[in-house]
Amino acid sequence: MKKPIKLNKKTVLCAVLALLVIAGAVVYAFLPHSLSYDIKGIEAVGSALEIKEETEDSVTVVKKGGGDVKILLFTDMHLDGKNSTSKLTVSHLVENIQKEKPDLVLLGGDNVTSAFNRRRAQQLGEIFEKLGVYWAGVLGNHEGDNAFSISRGDMVDIFSSYDHCLMRKGLSTATGDCNYALNIENPDGTLMQTFFFFDTFDMMSDGRKAEYGFSKSDKVTDGVRKDQVSWYETKLGEVKTKYGGCKSIVVLHIPLPQYKTALEEGLKPITGVNLENPCVSGVDTGLFDAIKKGGSTTAVFCGHDHMNNYRLIYQDILLCYIESSGYGSYHTGNKLGYAEKDWLQGYTRLTLHENGTYDILNVRNSEGME
């Protein structure tokens, strides 16, 4: 018979203390610390937009008084549990919105990430409520990918519970949590522009990989599904019928395969830089072909790649990267060693005109750029 192991009090105490230290480190690393940003003190900007109509998969707004609609696009803010970088990102977000006074803000995904992020999602909603600016957008691949994160659906529910959020989950017939349309009307009821938003998910599941002939060990980036393409075609038809035509823009997080194909075919960006290989959807499910066939969408905006901000024209469609906006993940500073004045962090300004045309400008936090 083996003798029982005797533990002295000192050994037990050391073990308990070690566990407490480890537990404390885990809590500190993953729980969202106080943002240390005075959300209550944010000065309102307001918006000339007002909601005219909404359905399960669309919202229609009109600009009071008419004129151009100024839109700011931010992407990959990666607001997580790290207080210092999140505070810096939020500071630039608020300051840029207060400086530009846009009618609308669009987010390109990877907005609120990491674990235990419910409070961060609520804080983002509170920020826009204080600013009084309408906002919409999509989710990225890092929303909900942590075991301790709220689900993607919960995040959309939190966002859309705020009065100034125009994000919607969309119809159950289209896979994902944010497939919806945003119609912007002129005061006379004519359509200025429609935005189509798509969920592009994360990495492919084993079932999806098998469907497209990949092995389980392959790492394949997901993207728009075929039923989402069908939704786009149907919704576009509805908008055309209602307004007698449609001019539209697509917003999603993970770039379409054509972003990479265009470069491989030798096309050069008309503006911006390409500093990393585009991480595009692993399969082409037909959205680009549907865009060309529909004859409505003239531009696609994406995020995901923090070191690309180029725009190019591929088969008459403008493919655009939104200027990356976050400081909490990789960027040209910590990956390529660029000086801070050369970091791409900033936002994209999109100015819509009443006739449906538009102007685009990428703006860095350090300086403006064409």
C-alpha positions as CSV (number, residue, x, y, z in Angstrom):
1,M,0.0,0.0,0.0
2,K,1.4,3.4,-1.1
3,K,1.9,6.0,1.6
4,P,-0.3,9.1,1.1
5,I,1.5,12.2,-0.2
6,K,1.9,14.8,2.5
7,L,1.7,18.4,1.5
8,N,2.9,21.0,3.9
9,K,1.1,24.3,4.3
10,K,3.8,26.3,2.6
11,T,3.6,24.2,-0.6
12,V,-0.2,24.5,-0.7
13,L,-0.1,28.3,-0.1
14,C,2.5,28.7,-2.9
15,A,0.3,26.7,-5.3
16,V,-2.8,28.7,-4.4
17,L,-0.9,32.0,-4.9
18,A,0.4,30.8,-8.2
19,L,-3.1,29.9,-9.4
20,L,-4.4,33.3,-8.3
21,V,-1.6,35.1,-10.2
22,I,-2.4,33.1,-13.3
23,A,-6.1,33.7,-13.0
24,G,-5.5,37.4,-12.5
25,A,-3.3,37.6,-15.6
26,V,-6.0,35.8,-17.6
27,V,-8.7,38.2,-16.3
28,Y,-6.5,41.2,-17.0
29,A,-5.7,40.0,-20.5
30,F,-9.2,39.2,-21.6
31,L,-11.7,41.2,-19.7
32,P,-12.5,44.7,-21.2
33,H,-10.9,47.3,-18.9
34,S,-12.5,50.7,-18.5
35,L,-12.1,52.6,-21.8
36,S,-10.9,55.6,-19.9
37,Y,-12.6,57.7,-22.5
38,D,-15.2,60.3,-21.5
39,I,-18.1,59.1,-23.5
40,K,-20.6,61.2,-21.6
41,G,-18.6,64.3,-22.4
42,I,-18.7,63.8,-26.2
43,E,-20.1,66.8,-28.0
44,A,-22.9,66.0,-30.5
45,V,-22.5,66.4,-34.2
46,G,-26.1,65.5,-35.3
47,S,-27.2,64.4,-38.7
48,A,-29.5,65.8,-41.4
49,L,-30.7,62.3,-42.2
50,E,-34.0,60.9,-41.1
51,I,-35.4,57.4,-41.3
52,K,-38.3,57.2,-43.7
53,E,-39.1,53.5,-43.9
54,E,-37.6,50.2,-42.8
55,T,-38.2,46.5,-43.4
56,E,-36.5,43.4,-42.1
57,D,-33.7,43.7,-44.6
58,S,-33.7,47.4,-45.5
59,V,-33.7,50.9,-44.2
60,T,-34.6,54.0,-46.2
61,V,-33.3,57.4,-45.1
62,V,-33.7,60.9,-46.6
63,K,-31.5,64.0,-46.2
64,K,-33.5,66.9,-44.9
65,G,-33.0,69.9,-47.1
66,G,-31.3,67.9,-49.8
67,G,-27.7,68.4,-51.1
68,D,-24.7,66.1,-50.9
69,V,-24.5,63.3,-48.3
70,K,-21.1,63.0,-46.6
71,I,-20.2,59.5,-45.4
72,L,-17.2,58.4,-43.4
73,L,-16.0,54.8,-43.6
74,F,-13.9,53.3,-40.8
75,T,-12.7,49.7,-40.7
76,D,-10.7,47.2,-38.6
77,M,-10.8,49.3,-35.4
78,H,-10.3,46.1,-33.4
79,L,-11.8,47.6,-30.2
80,D,-10.9,44.9,-27.6
81,G,-9.9,44.6,-24.0
82,K,-6.7,46.6,-24.4
83,N,-7.5,50.0,-23.0
84,S,-4.6,52.0,-24.5
85,T,-5.0,51.1,-28.1
86,S,-8.8,51.1,-27.9
87,K,-8.8,54.5,-26.4
88,L,-6.5,55.8,-29.1
89,T,-8.7,54.4,-31.8
90,V,-11.8,55.8,-30.3
91,S,-10.2,59.2,-29.9
92,H,-9.4,59.4,-33.6
93,L,-12.9,58.0,-34.5
94,V,-14.6,60.7,-32.4
95,E,-12.3,63.5,-33.4
96,N,-12.6,62.7,-37.1
97,I,-16.4,62.6,-36.9
98,Q,-16.5,65.9,-35.1
99,K,-14.2,67.5,-37.6
100,E,-15.9,66.2,-40.7
101,K,-19.5,66.3,-39.4
102,P,-20.8,63.5,-41.7
103,D,-24.4,62.6,-42.3
104,L,-23.6,58.9,-42.0
105,V,-20.8,56.6,-40.7
106,L,-20.2,53.1,-42.1
107,L,-18.0,50.4,-40.4
108,G,-16.2,47.8,-42.5
109,G,-16.0,45.1,-39.9
110,D,-13.6,43.9,-37.1
111,N,-15.1,46.7,-35.2
112,V,-15.4,45.1,-31.7
113,T,-13.2,42.0,-31.2
114,S,-11.5,39.8,-28.6
115,A,-13.2,38.1,-25.6
116,F,-15.8,39.3,-23.2
117,N,-16.7,42.1,-25.6
118,R,-20.4,42.8,-24.8
119,R,-19.5,46.0,-22.9
120,R,-17.2,47.2,-25.8
121,A,-20.1,46.7,-28.2
122,Q,-22.4,48.7,-25.9
123,Q,-19.7,51.4,-25.6
124,L,-19.5,51.8,-29.4
125,G,-23.3,52.2,-29.6
126,E,-23.2,54.8,-26.8
127,I,-20.5,56.7,-28.6
128,F,-22.6,57.1,-31.7
129,E,-25.7,58.0,-29.6
130,K,-23.7,60.8,-28.0
131,L,-22.4,62.0,-31.4
132,G,-26.0,61.9,-32.8
133,V,-24.8,60.4,-36.1
134,Y,-26.4,57.6,-38.0
135,W,-24.2,54.6,-38.6
136,A,-24.3,51.2,-40.3
137,G,-21.9,48.6,-41.6
138,V,-20.9,45.0,-41.4
139,L,-19.2,42.5,-39.2
140,G,-15.7,41.2,-39.8
141,N,-14.0,37.8,-39.4
142,H,-13.0,38.6,-35.8
143,E,-16.4,39.4,-34.3
144,G,-17.3,36.3,-32.4
145,D,-14.3,34.2,-33.2
146,N,-13.2,34.0,-29.5
147,A,-14.5,31.4,-27.2
148,F,-15.5,34.1,-24.7
149,S,-17.0,36.5,-27.2
150,I,-20.7,37.2,-27.6
151,S,-22.1,35.8,-30.8
152,R,-22.2,37.7,-34.1
153,G,-26.0,37.7,-33.9
154,D,-25.9,39.2,-30.4
155,M,-23.5,41.9,-31.5
156,V,-25.9,42.9,-34.3
157,D,-28.8,42.9,-31.8
158,I,-26.8,45.2,-29.5
159,F,-25.8,47.6,-32.2
160,S,-29.3,47.8,-33.8
161,S,-30.9,48.5,-30.4
162,Y,-29.4,52.0,-30.5
163,D,-31.6,54.6,-32.2
164,H,-28.9,55.9,-34.6
165,C,-27.8,52.4,-35.8
166,L,-29.1,51.4,-39.2
167,M,-27.5,47.9,-39.2
168,R,-30.0,45.1,-39.6
169,K,-29.7,41.3,-39.4
170,G,-31.6,40.7,-42.7
171,L,-33.8,37.9,-43.8
172,S,-33.4,34.3,-42.5
173,T,-33.3,33.1,-46.1
174,A,-29.8,34.6,-46.6
175,T,-27.0,33.1,-44.5
176,G,-25.4,35.5,-42.0
177,D,-26.1,38.3,-39.5
178,C,-26.0,41.5,-41.5
179,N,-27.3,41.2,-45.1
180,Y,-29.4,44.3,-45.7
181,A,-29.8,47.4,-48.0
182,L,-29.7,51.1,-47.1
183,N,-31.5,53.4,-49.5
184,I,-30.6,57.1,-49.4
185,E,-33.2,59.3,-51.0
186,N,-33.3,62.9,-52.1
187,P,-36.1,65.0,-50.6
188,D,-38.2,64.6,-53.8
189,G,-38.3,60.8,-53.3
190,T,-35.7,60.0,-56.0
191,L,-33.0,57.5,-55.1
192,M,-29.5,58.9,-54.6
193,Q,-27.7,55.6,-53.8
194,T,-28.4,52.2,-52.3
195,F,-25.8,50.4,-50.2
196,F,-25.9,46.6,-50.1
197,F,-24.2,45.1,-47.0
198,F,-23.0,41.5,-46.7
199,D,-21.8,39.2,-44.0
200,T,-18.5,37.5,-45.1
201,F,-18.0,35.3,-42.0
202,D,-14.5,33.9,-40.9
203,M,-12.7,30.8,-42.0
204,M,-14.5,28.0,-43.8
205,S,-15.9,25.2,-41.8
206,D,-15.0,21.6,-42.7
207,G,-18.3,21.1,-44.3
208,R,-17.9,24.2,-46.5
209,K,-14.3,23.1,-47.4
210,A,-15.6,19.6,-48.4
211,E,-18.3,21.2,-50.6
212,Y,-15.6,23.0,-52.6
213,G,-13.0,20.2,-52.7
214,F,-10.7,21.4,-50.0
215,S,-9.2,19.1,-47.4
216,K,-9.8,19.6,-43.7
217,S,-6.3,20.7,-43.1
218,D,-6.6,23.5,-45.6
219,K,-7.0,27.0,-44.3
220,V,-9.6,28.7,-46.5
221,T,-11.0,32.2,-46.0
222,D,-14.8,32.2,-46.2
223,G,-16.9,34.9,-47.9
224,V,-20.3,35.6,-49.4
225,R,-22.5,32.6,-49.8
226,K,-24.7,31.7,-52.8
227,D,-27.9,32.4,-51.0
228,Q,-26.6,35.9,-50.2
229,V,-26.0,36.5,-53.9
230,S,-29.6,35.4,-54.6
231,W,-30.8,37.8,-52.0
232,Y,-28.8,40.6,-53.6
233,E,-30.4,39.9,-57.0
234,T,-33.9,39.8,-55.6
235,K,-33.4,42.9,-53.5
236,L,-31.8,44.8,-56.4
237,G,-34.9,44.0,-58.5
238,E,-37.2,45.3,-55.7
239,V,-35.2,48.6,-55.5
240,K,-35.2,49.0,-59.3
241,T,-39.0,48.4,-59.4
242,K,-39.6,50.9,-56.6
243,Y,-37.4,53.7,-58.0
244,G,-37.4,53.0,-61.7
245,G,-33.7,52.2,-61.5
246,C,-30.8,51.9,-59.0
247,K,-27.3,53.2,-58.4
248,S,-25.6,51.2,-55.7
249,I,-22.5,50.4,-53.7
250,V,-21.5,47.1,-52.0
251,V,-19.9,47.0,-48.5
252,L,-18.3,43.9,-47.0
253,H,-15.4,42.9,-44.9
254,I,-13.4,40.2,-46.7
255,P,-12.4,41.2,-50.2
256,L,-13.9,39.5,-53.2
257,P,-11.5,37.2,-55.2
258,Q,-11.4,39.8,-57.9
259,Y,-9.3,42.1,-55.7
260,K,-6.5,39.6,-56.1
261,T,-7.3,38.5,-59.7
262,A,-7.0,42.1,-60.9
263,L,-3.5,42.4,-59.5
264,E,-2.5,39.0,-60.9
265,E,-3.7,40.2,-64.3
266,G,-1.4,43.1,-64.1
267,L,-3.8,45.9,-63.3
268,K,-2.3,48.8,-61.2
269,P,-4.1,50.7,-58.5
270,I,-5.3,54.1,-59.6
271,T,-4.6,55.4,-56.1
272,G,-3.3,54.0,-52.7
273,V,-0.8,51.3,-51.9
274,N,-0.7,47.5,-51.9
275,L,1.6,46.4,-49.1
276,E,0.3,42.9,-48.5
277,N,-1.1,40.1,-50.5
278,P,-4.9,40.5,-50.6
279,C,-6.5,38.0,-48.3
280,V,-9.6,37.3,-50.4
281,S,-12.5,34.8,-50.2
282,G,-11.3,31.3,-51.0
283,V,-14.0,30.7,-53.5
284,D,-15.9,32.8,-56.0
285,T,-19.6,32.3,-55.3
286,G,-20.8,34.6,-58.1
287,L,-21.3,38.0,-56.4
288,F,-19.0,39.8,-58.8
289,D,-20.8,38.3,-61.8
290,A,-24.2,39.3,-60.3
291,I,-22.9,42.8,-59.8
292,K,-21.9,43.1,-63.5
293,K,-25.2,41.5,-64.6
294,G,-27.3,43.8,-62.4
295,G,-25.8,46.9,-64.0
296,S,-26.4,48.9,-60.8
297,T,-23.4,48.5,-58.4
298,T,-20.4,50.7,-59.5
299,A,-18.1,50.2,-56.5
300,V,-17.3,47.6,-53.8
301,F,-15.7,48.7,-50.4
302,C,-13.9,46.2,-48.1
303,G,-11.6,46.1,-45.1
304,H,-9.7,43.1,-43.7
305,D,-6.2,43.8,-45.1
306,H,-4.7,46.5,-42.8
307,M,-1.9,47.4,-45.1
308,N,-3.8,47.9,-48.3
309,N,-5.7,51.1,-49.1
310,Y,-5.7,51.0,-52.9
311,R,-8.5,51.4,-55.4
312,L,-8.6,50.0,-58.9
313,I,-11.1,49.4,-61.7
314,Y,-11.7,45.8,-62.7
315,Q,-14.1,45.0,-65.5
316,D,-15.7,48.5,-65.0
317,I,-16.3,47.9,-61.3
318,L,-14.3,50.1,-58.8
319,L,-12.7,47.9,-56.1
320,C,-11.8,49.9,-53.0
321,Y,-10.2,49.3,-49.7
322,I,-11.4,51.4,-46.8
323,E,-8.6,53.1,-45.0
324,S,-7.7,51.0,-41.9
325,S,-8.6,52.7,-38.7
326,G,-7.4,50.7,-35.7
327,Y,-4.3,50.7,-33.6
328,G,-4.9,47.4,-31.8
329,S,-3.8,45.0,-34.5
330,Y,-1.1,44.7,-37.1
331,H,-0.3,47.6,-39.4
332,T,2.5,49.2,-41.3
333,G,4.1,50.5,-38.1
334,N,4.6,47.2,-36.3
335,K,4.8,44.9,-39.3
336,L,7.0,46.9,-41.7
337,G,8.5,49.4,-39.3
338,Y,7.1,52.5,-41.0
339,A,7.4,55.9,-39.2
340,E,4.1,56.9,-37.6
341,K,3.5,59.7,-40.2
342,D,3.4,57.0,-42.9
343,W,0.9,54.7,-41.1
344,L,-2.3,54.1,-43.1
345,Q,-4.5,54.5,-40.1
346,G,-7.4,56.9,-40.9
347,Y,-10.7,56.8,-42.7
348,T,-12.3,57.0,-46.1
349,R,-14.6,59.9,-47.0
350,L,-17.3,59.2,-49.6
351,T,-19.4,62.2,-50.8
352,L,-22.6,61.3,-52.6
353,H,-24.2,63.8,-54.9
354,E,-27.9,64.1,-55.6
355,N,-27.5,62.7,-59.2
356,G,-25.9,59.5,-57.8
357,T,-22.3,60.3,-58.6
358,Y,-19.7,60.3,-55.8
359,D,-16.2,61.3,-54.8
360,I,-13.8,59.2,-52.7
361,L,-10.9,60.4,-50.6
362,N,-8.7,58.4,-48.2
363,V,-7.6,60.4,-45.2
364,R,-4.9,59.4,-42.8
365,N,-4.9,60.5,-39.2
366,S,-1.5,62.0,-39.8
367,E,-2.3,63.8,-43.1
368,G,-4.7,63.9,-46.0
369,M,-3.9,61.9,-49.1
370,E,-5.4,61.5,-52.6
